[in-house]
């Protein structure tokens, strides 16, 4: 016989009353870790594909490099792995060790990801849905990090007080 919990019973099991507000800020650190791991794994896979397999074999013709300072895909691959992946590693290490700089490193990592995508599109003049996905993950990482740093209005959708015109 399956046990089915109602929303009220489930809330009571977690020590809260039904309808009581849940503190969403507790979800930010694990969400940041997931996004950072996704970005790190993507950067490492991209580096391996560009440096060791070659851009030509993964659908990136060398003609795309004509407008760039690179003659092969090795340079961009190394930058992707070392710079983009490296800042993700730093953010994850600081996060794991609970260092106070972790949220700032996560914000920087998201910005580096967005800058990488922006520069890649600007230099190659090619767009792919993957660019949108990785730009979105960089943006998500930056926004979550800023919220973790305390930029969380209370209440979230509250109105700002009106200023008096007499001043």
C-alpha positions, -999 to 999 in steps of 0.1 A, spaced: 0 0 0 15 33 -11 17 62 13 5 94 -1 13 126 18 -8 157 14 9 190 11 -1 198 47 13 165 60 45 170 40 50 205 54 44 192 90 70 165 85 95 192 76 87 211 107 67 239 91 31 248 90 12 244 58 15 276 37 45 289 56 70 307 34 101 287 24 134 305 25 146 302 -11 180 315 -2 189 280 11 187 268 -25 213 292 -39 245 275 -28 236 241 -43 223 257 -74 255 277 -78 275 244 -74 254 227 -101 258 256 -126 295 259 -119 301 221 -124 281 223 -157 302 252 -169 334 235 -158 327 202 -175 316 220 -206 348 241 -208 370 210 -203 351 190 -229 354 220 -253 391 223 -246 397 186 -253 377 187 -285 394 218 -298 430 210 -287 432 172 -292 404 163 -316 405 195 -337 378 220 -345 375 208 -381 364 173 -370 337 186 -346 320 209 -372 341 241 -368 358 248 -401 392 265 -400 378 293 -422 361 306 -391 395 315 -377 404 338 -406 390 369 -388 408 359 -356 444 361 -344 445 323 -342 458 300 -369 445 268 -353 419 258 -327 446 250 -301 448 286 -288 410 291 -284 408 256 -268 435 264 -243 419 297 -234 385 280 -230 400 253 -207 424 273 -187 407 306 -183 369 298 -185 374 264 -168 400 277 -144 378 303 -128 351 277 -124 376 255 -105 385 284 -83 349 292 -75 341 255 -68 372 252 -45 362 283 -26 326 271 -24 337 237 -11 360 252 15 333 277 25 355 307 19 339 341 20 353 349 -14 333 320 -30 303 341 -40 325 367 -56 344 340 -75 311 326 -87 300 360 -100 334 364 -117 331 329 -133 296 337 -147 310 370 -161 339 352 -177 316 327 -193 294 355 -207 325 374 -220 338 343 -236 306 337 -255 303 374 -265 339 375 -278 335 342 -296 304 354 -314 321 387 -322 352 371 -336 337 342 -355 305 359 -366 288 326 -361 259 318 -337 247 285 -324 220 276 -299 249 265 -276 260 301 -274 226 310 -260 227 281 -235 262 289 -222 255 327 -221 224 318 -200 243 296 -176 269 324 -171 241 349 -165 224 325 -141 256 319 -122 262 357 -119 227 364 -107 227 336 -82 261 348 -68 249 384 -65 218 371 -46 241 350 -24 261 381 -17 230 397 -2 214 417 -30 181 402 -20 153 427 -15 129 420 14 101 414 5 113 404 -30 85 421 -49 79 449 -23 75 485 -33 101 512 -26 89 539 -2 78 571 -17 99 602 -12 83 633 1 84 663 -23 91 687 5 128 680 7 
